[in-house]
Amino acid sequence: MLKMYHTDMQTNITEETTKFEKGNWINMVAPTEEEIQEVCTNIGIQDNFIRYALDFEEKARIDMEEDDQTVLFIIDVPIIELEKSNEEYSTMPLGIIMVRDDYFITVSIKKNRIIETLEKKKDIITYKKSRLLLQIFYQNASEFLHYLKRINKETEIAENVLKNSLKNRELLKMLSLEKSLVYFTTSLKSNEVVMEKTLRGKMIKLYEEDEDILEDAIIENKQAIEMAKIYSDILNGTMDAYASIISNNLNGVMKFLTSITIILAIPTMIASYWGMNVPVPLQNHPLGFVIVVAFSILLGVIAMWWLKKKNMMD
């Protein structure tokens, strides 16, 4: 998908356009080969920067052409993926290409909330490319915070379910959330490096107001890193606690079953002795059967009392 937006310098009104004009914001989502070649031909750049952003394994970084006229920023953005009809939180690269002082290009593998939110904003000015870049940084950090709060809420729901009944589904859900927090933490730290380098470097021209936006974005990103670390520590502790509970419950069940086996073995053993085809005590006694059964019950009760005293029946 290829969309272009242009802001009129007289009215500062941003509208979608189909013409390649200086000052355009070109948004590419899962572009086709024809769309990639169309953009490269019309604005005069190589396609390597666009293809970098379409690699799902690409890490957050800054790259620059030899002539210093084209700068590539790659940051990680949060997304939700469907895995066997279950939602999983992950990240993907978002490429931001600043072509000379003429074009601003965003490239992503699939739709994401950061770009969709910016497209809906009315204060976007496409010819202010540095400002647009920093707005993406800030919006991305805010989205991470939003997803982290969702993860925390889902963790609380899973914990409440597990308090009443240990279910594999909820345990697997918590394991998935723990994995998502690891992805988020790694991506947030990589994004922090990119923003810090942007603040210190000379890749783009920053005005005083732009520096304020970038500093706010860095603060939001740091807050997201701290939240991700806290939630991850809490989730790790919770998973360890439930692992101990499961192990303890299993031990309790095994103790109980062992005790029942011992108690049931006593009458079985006595019945085996008196069932032999050899002379045994009480074989001719009129109440022999009753006495043997009573003796078996008595030994069973004694065994149960002793096991109870040893906490084997809890």
ChimeraX attribute file (.defattr): number of C-alpha atoms within 10 A of each C-alpha:
attribute: neighborCount
match mode: 1-to-1
recipient: residues
	/A:1	11
	/A:2	16
	/A:3	12
	/A:4	19
	/A:5	23
	/A:6	24
	/A:7	21
	/A:8	13
	/A:9	12
	/A:10	6
	/A:11	7
	/A:12	15
	/A:13	14
	/A:14	21
	/A:15	14
	/A:16	14
	/A:17	15
	/A:18	12
	/A:19	11
	/A:20	16
	/A:21	15
	/A:22	16
	/A:23	21
	/A:24	25
	/A:25	30
	/A:26	24
	/A:27	19
	/A:28	23
	/A:29	19
	/A:30	16
	/A:31	19
	/A:32	12
	/A:33	8
	/A:34	9
	/A:35	14
	/A:36	17
	/A:37	14
	/A:38	13
	/A:39	19
	/A:40	15
	/A:41	12
	/A:42	11
	/A:43	15
	/A:44	10
	/A:45	15
	/A:46	15
	/A:47	13
	/A:48	10
	/A:49	21
	/A:50	23
	/A:51	15
	/A:52	18
	/A:53	27
	/A:54	21
	/A:55	15
	/A:56	14
	/A:57	11
	/A:58	16
	/A:59	19
	/A:60	23
	/A:61	18
	/A:62	19
	/A:63	14
	/A:64	15
	/A:65	13
	/A:66	8
	/A:67	8
	/A:68	11
	/A:69	13
	/A:70	21
	/A:71	20
	/A:72	22
	/A:73	23
	/A:74	26
	/A:75	28
	/A:76	27
	/A:77	25
	/A:78	27
	/A:79	19
	/A:80	15
	/A:81	13
	/A:82	9
	/A:83	9
	/A:84	7
	/A:85	7
	/A:86	10
	/A:87	14
	/A:88	17
	/A:89	22
	/A:90	20
	/A:91	21
	/A:92	26
	/A:93	26
	/A:94	30
	/A:95	27
	/A:96	24
	/A:97	26
	/A:98	22
	/A:99	21
	/A:100	14
	/A:101	15
	/A:102	18
	/A:103	21
	/A:104	27
	/A:105	20
	/A:106	22
	/A:107	26
	/A:108	25
	/A:109	18
	/A:110	15
	/A:111	14
	/A:112	16
	/A:113	14
	/A:114	21
	/A:115	18
	/A:116	10
	/A:117	11
	/A:118	15
	/A:119	16
	/A:120	9
	/A:121	10
	/A:122	11
	/A:123	12
	/A:124	22
	/A:125	21
	/A:126	27
	/A:127	23
	/A:128	17
	/A:129	24
	/A:130	18
	/A:131	21
	/A:132	18
	/A:133	21
	/A:134	22
	/A:135	19
	/A:136	22
	/A:137	26
	/A:138	22
	/A:139	20
	/A:140	24
	/A:141	28
	/A:142	18
	/A:143	20
	/A:144	27
	/A:145	20
	/A:146	13
	/A:147	19
	/A:148	23
	/A:149	16
	/A:150	13
	/A:151	21
	/A:152	18
	/A:153	12
	/A:154	15
	/A:155	21
	/A:156	14
	/A:157	13
	/A:158	19
	/A:159	20
	/A:160	12
	/A:161	13
	/A:162	16
	/A:163	10
	/A:164	8
	/A:165	10
	/A:166	15
	/A:167	12
	/A:168	10
	/A:169	11
	/A:170	18
	/A:171	18
	/A:172	12
	/A:173	17
	/A:174	23
	/A:175	15
	/A:176	15
	/A:177	24
	/A:178	23
	/A:179	15
	/A:180	21
	/A:181	25
	/A:182	15
	/A:183	18
	/A:184	25
	/A:185	19
	/A:186	15
	/A:187	23
	/A:188	28
	/A:189	17
	/A:190	17
	/A:191	26
	/A:192	22
	/A:193	16
	/A:194	19
	/A:195	24
	/A:196	13
	/A:197	14
	/A:198	19
	/A:199	18
	/A:200	8
	/A:201	11
	/A:202	9
	/A:203	18
	/A:204	14
	/A:205	13
	/A:206	17
	/A:207	11
	/A:208	8
	/A:209	10
	/A:210	18
	/A:211	16
	/A:212	13
	/A:213	17
	/A:214	24
	/A:215	17
	/A:216	16
	/A:217	23
	/A:218	22
	/A:219	15
	/A:220	22
	/A:221	25
	/A:222	17
	/A:223	17
	/A:224	25
	/A:225	24
	/A:226	14
	/A:227	19
	/A:228	27
	/A:229	16
	/A:230	13
	/A:231	20
	/A:232	20
	/A:233	14
	/A:234	15
	/A:235	21
	/A:236	14
	/A:237	12
	/A:238	15
	/A:239	17
	/A:240	12
	/A:241	12
	/A:242	16
	/A:243	13
	/A:244	12
	/A:245	13
	/A:246	13
	/A:247	12
	/A:248	12
	/A:249	12
	/A:250	12
	/A:251	12
	/A:252	16
	/A:253	15
	/A:254	13
	/A:255	17
	/A:256	16
	/A:257	14
	/A:258	13
	/A:259	20
	/A:260	17
	/A:261	11
	/A:262	14
	/A:263	20
	/A:264	13
	/A:265	13
	/A:266	17
	/A:267	20
	/A:268	11
	/A:269	12
	/A:270	15
	/A:271	15
	/A:272	10
	/A:273	12
	/A:274	16
	/A:275	12
	/A:276	9
	/A:277	7
	/A:278	8
	/A:279	10
	/A:280	11
	/A:281	9
	/A:282	13
	/A:283	13
	/A:284	10
	/A:285	10
	/A:286	9
	/A:287	10
	/A:288	13
	/A:289	15
	/A:290	11
	/A:291	13
	/A:292	17
	/A:293	14
	/A:294	13
	/A:295	14
	/A:296	20
	/A:297	15
	/A:298	14
	/A:299	16
	/A:300	19
	/A:301	13
	/A:302	13
	/A:303	18
	/A:304	18
	/A:305	14
	/A:306	13
	/A:307	19
	/A:308	13
	/A:309	11
	/A:310	10
	/A:311	13
	/A:312	19
	/A:313	18
	/A:314	12
